Amino acid sequence: MSDDLMRAALAYHAEPTPGKISVELTKPAQTQLDLSLAYSPGVAEPCRAIAADVDNSYVYTGKGNLVAVISNGTAVLGLGNLGAPACKPVMEGKALLFKRFAGINSIDIEVSTEDAGEFIDTVARIADTFGGINLEDIRAPECFEIERALSERCNIPVFHDDQHGTAIVTAAGMINALEIQGKRLEDVIITCLGAGAAAIACMRLLVSLGARRENIFMLDRRGVIYAGREGVNAYKQEFANRTDKRSLSDAIAGADVFVGLSGADLLSAEMLLSMAPKPVVFACSNPDPEIKPELARKTRSDLVIATGRSDYPNQVNNVLGFPFIFRGALDVRASTINEEMKIAAVHALCALAKEPVPDAVLQACGEKELSFGPEYIIPKPMDDRLLHSLAPAVARAAVESGVARLPLPVKYAAA
């Protein structure tokens, strides 16, 4: 960042009130009667009702519209293990996005432990406070164990956004990019540079959508993950192919798709030239992508490229997913966010990108025109239609897959 932007970022977080979220009252508290209803003696009645039937907590408290954003700070953005206190600005930022885009109340919780078991026990013991839990910025491979264990122990949705939010938005953009390039997901060869939580989740979801596991070549810092390679954990082993490819240069040659969730400037122009005709490149390392879009376009005029940055077309941004996924899950009181709900979100994103873009979105993005094509494969985060497209699709998938505890709301029936 420039010095000016760094100073502006610090001022934004510090002034006029430190932090990005606050608590607001939903009931009057002006009179003696108000206080007697809000606290003693009136509060005893909802307490008794909840003791008699725990589901009444959704009726008499804010639980049903409250999500906890929880982290231990072991994988903060692209900054690494900064610890629990230093990740609080990011968690507050997620809480801000929940409220801004989906009207969901959210509170951040930072857990000061790097031990997966301690983290799981801490979160499980407080989970009943919330309607959902968004896990964030937890390093791999612990994040897989943490999400699995909490999903089993909690009866509310537990969603690790670094995994599934990234995967959902990536998959939607990928399907649309491949359509533009005249290719099918089930046919393409995919090179994935990165083998962390986001990369593994992205490849898993692409397989659920039709990609062939044998056509996916995943690389970590030691190169291609191949069958028989020593020192490969169980999560990476899922994508260990029988191949003689060992380096990125080997894996990228002839590939239709490159997905980068790794680091800056790791995909060279020479490597890009070796890809198949009409390639799709998702260079999603932030803040600096695996290849700069200017270089990529200069090298290949036939490509579709996406990044994680807002100053280039086709931003792969998790805010396109998680607020609306939780909105849909909360509105039918889903017990989990399952594969069917994730796939429904993917298809809703794909479809919205093909709709005419309203003037309000163009103005918010500073664009004169946007239409489905190589430089517009996924919707913009400022598109209000995301809420009305994704949330109903997710809610409907929850109902149809049997994880909803409420019927589809009337407001979603015609969506």
N, C-alpha and C positions, 0 to 999 in steps of 0.2 A: 504494500500500500504506500501511497505518497504520504509525506509528512502532514499535509493538509487533511487527508482522509483519516489518518491515525488520530490527529487532534480532534477532528469532528466526531469520530467514533467514541473517544473517551468522554467528550463533552455530552454527547447524546445519552450515554449511560449514567452520567453523574448529575446532570442538571435538567430541570430545576429540582427534581426529586431523584435520589439514587435508585437505580433499578428500573425495570420495565413493566412490572405488574403490581397490582394492589388488590385489596379486598373491598367489595362494596356491599352494602346492606340490601336485602331484597324485601324486607318488611319494615313497617314504621316502628320507630322507637322514641316517640316524642312524649307520650303520656304515661301516667302510672299504670293504666290498663295495658298499654303496649308492653311495658316491661313485665307485667305479671303474666302476660301470654308468652312472651319471648323466653322468659326464664322462670323463676319460681313464683307461683306454684304451677302455672299453665304447662310448662315444658314436661311435666310428669306424664301428661296424657299421651303424647306421641312416644315417649319412652316405653310406656306400658304396651302400646300398640305394636311397637317393633319387637319387644320381648316376646309377645304372643305370636308374631309372624314376622320373620326377619325381612321379608320382601316389602314390608311397610316402610323400610328405610328409604325406598324409592319414592314413597308417597309423601313422607313428612320431613325429608331432608334433601339436600342438594346432591346427594350421591349420584343420581342418575345422569347428571350433566357435569360430572367432575372427573377429570383425568389427571393422574399424577405423572409428571415427567421425571424419571429417576435415572441417576447415573452414579458411577464411582470415579469418573474422570480419568479412566485409564486409556481412552482413545479420543481425545478432544479434537474435533474437526481434523485438520491435517497437522495438528501440533503435538500429538503423542500423549504420553502419560503426564498430565499436569496436576493430577490429584483432584479430590472432590471439591475443595473451595474454588479452584480456578475454573471449574466447569459450570459454575452457577450462572454466569452471564448467558451461556449457550442454552441452559435449561430454561431460564427465564424467557429467552427468545422463542423457544418452542411453545411455551405457555402463551406468549403474546400471539403467536400464529394460530394456535387453537381458537383463541377468542376472536381474533380479527376475521378469520376466514370461515369458521363454522359455529361461532357463538357458544363454544364449549369453555366452561370454567376450568382452569388448569393451575396447578401449583407445582413448583419444582422441589425435588428432594435430592440432596446430595448425600451419599452414603460413604463414610470414610473407612473403607476396607477394600483391599485387593483380593481378598479370599472369597472365592465364589460361594462357598457354603455359608459364610457369614452374611454375604449380600442377600442370598436367597432367603435365609431365615428372617432377616430384617424386613425385607419387602413383603414376604408372605404374612408377617404378623400385623402389618398395617394395611393390607390390601382391602379389607372390608370397608375402609373409609371411602373408597373410590368406586366409580363406575367403570374405570378402565385404567390400564397402566401402559405408558409409553416408555420403553427402555431406550436409552440413548448413550452414545459415546462410551461403550464398554468394549474392551479389546477382545479379539478372537485369540484362542478358541473358547475362552470362558463364556463369552456371550451366548454361544449355542447352548451350553449346559444351563446357564441361568434362565434363558427364555423357556427351555423345555421344562425345567423343574417348576418354575412359577406358573406356567400354563397348566401343569398337572395339579398344583396345590391351590390355585385360585379359581374361583367360579366367575371371574370377570375377564374380559379380553386383555391379554398381555401381548404387546406388539413391539418388537425391536425394530425401530424405524430405520436404523442404519442398514439392516438387512432388507426388510420387506418393502419399506417405502421406496428405497432406491431401486429395488427389483421391479416394483410395479410400474414406476415411471419409465425406467429403462426399457422394460418389455413393451410398453405402449408405443414409445418412440421407435423402437426397433421394428415392430410389426408394420408401422406406417412407413418407415424408411424403406423397408424391404419391398413393400407394395409399390412405392414410387420407383424403385430400381427394377421392378419386374421379377422379383425373386420371392421364394417361399421359405418360411422359417424351417420347415422340415427338410429342406434341401441344402441349406447353406452350411459352409464351414466357418466356425467361429473361433477366433483366437482371443482369449481372455488374459490380459496382463494384470495380474493381481490375484491373490488367493485368500483374501481376508473375508470378513463377514459379508460385506456387500457383494463381493465378486461371487462367492459361493451361492448366496441367495439369488442373485441375478441369473446365474446359470441354472439353478434348480427351477426357477419359475419359467424360464425359457423352455426347459425340458417339459414341464407341465403343459406348456402351450403348443408343443409339437416339435421342438428342436430335438435332434438325435444326439444322445450323449457321446456316441463314437465320433461325432463331427466337432466336438468341443475340445480345444487344446488350451489348458490352463497353465499359467506360469506363475511361479513365485520368485523370490530373490535368487534362488538357485537354478532357475530355468524351468523347462517343461516338466510338469508332473506326469511321469510315465509309470506304467505298471512295473513293479519291481524296484522302484527307486526307494532307497532307505531314508528314514527320518521324515516320513510323510504322515501327518496326523490323520485320524479317521475322516475328518471333514474334507480335507484335500483329496484323500484316497478315493472319494466318490467320483472324482473326475480324472483319475489316473488312466490314461489310454495306453494301449499297446502301440507304440510308435518309436521310430528311430529319431524323431525330432527332439532336439535338445535345447536350442536357443530360440530367442524371439525371431531372429532372421529365418530360422528353419520353419517355425510355426506360422509365420505371417505369409510366407510365400504361397500364393494361390488361394488364400483365405478370402471369403466374401465379406466377413465382418470382423472388425477389431473392437473390443470393449476394453477400455483402459480404466482401471481403478487402482492406480499405482503411484506414479510420480511424474514430475515434469520432464518433457523433452526426451522421452524414452523411445518414441517411434520416429525413426528418421525418414527423410524423403525417399531414400533408397528402398527402405522397407515398404513404404506406402506404394511405391511403383511396382513392387513385386506382387501386390494383391491382385485378385481376380478383377475382371471388368466390372464397372459399376459397384464399387465397394461402399460399405457403410462403416463409418468410423465414429465411435463414441469415446471421445478422449475426455474423461470425466474427472481427472485429477484436479483438485482445487488447491490454491488459486491458479496454478499453472498447469495446463493440460499436457498430455503426453506428446502432442504435436500442436503447434499453433495453427489455428484455422487459416490464417493468411498463407502459411507455408503449405498446408495441406491442399488448399484450393489452387495454388500456383503449380503444385506438383501433379494434381489429378483434377481435371475439370469434370469428371464423370462421377464424383463421389457425393454422398450425403454425409455431413458431419454434424455431430452434436457435442456439446461440452457441458460442464457444470456451471459455467459463468453466465451472468445476466447481460453482459455487454456483447454477446454473440448470439446469433439465431440458435434456436433449438436447445434451450437450456434444460438439462435434466435436473429438475429441482424437486426435492421431496415434498415441498409445500403443495405440489399438485396432487398429493395423495393423502397423507396422514390425517389432516383435519376432517376431510370428507369421509374417509373410511371409518374413523371413530364416530362421526356423526351418524352414519348409517347403522353402525353396530350398537350405539347407545339407544337409538330410537326404537329398536326392536329388542333391547335388553339381551343382546347376544352373549353367550357364555364364552365365546372365543372368536378370533378372526381366523377363519380357515382358508384353505386353498381356493374353494369356490368363491369366497368373498373377494379374495385378491384378484382372481381371474376376472370377476365381474367388474372390478375397478379398472383393470387393464382395458377391457373392451369399451367401457364408458369413456375413458380417455381417448382411445383411438377414434371413436365415433365423433366426439366433440371437436377434435381437430379438423374434421371434414365439414363442419358446419360453417356458414358465413359468420365472420367475426364482427360483432357489434361496434359501432362508432365509439362507444364508451371505452371499450378495451383498447382500440387503436389510440385513443387520446391518452389513456393511462400509460401506454407503452411508448408513446412518442412515435408511432408508426402511421404512415399514410395508407398502407394497404397490407393485409395479411390474408393469404389463402393457402389451402393445403398444397404442399409442394416441398421441394428440397430444403427450403429455408423456413418451413413451418410444418413440422411433423407432430408437435405436441402443443397443447394449449398454453397460453400465458398464465402465470400465477395470479394476475389481477383480473382474470375472467370470472365474474360472479356466477356464471352458468355452471362452474365446476361443482358447486354445492348442490345444484338441482339436477345434475347428471350423475355424479358419483354416489352421493349418499343414498338415493333410492335404489340404485343398482346393487350396492353393497347390502342394504337392508333386505332387499328381495332375495338375494342369494343366501343370506342368513336364514330367512324363513324357509326357503325351498330345501336347504341342506340340513334343516332340523336343529340348528343351534340357537334359534331365536326363542325367547320366552314371552314375547308379545307378538300379536299379529301385525301385519304391515300397516303402518299408519295411513289414515285416509289421505293425508297430504301427499303420500307417495303412490297412491293407487293408480293414478293416471300418468305418472312419470315414466 
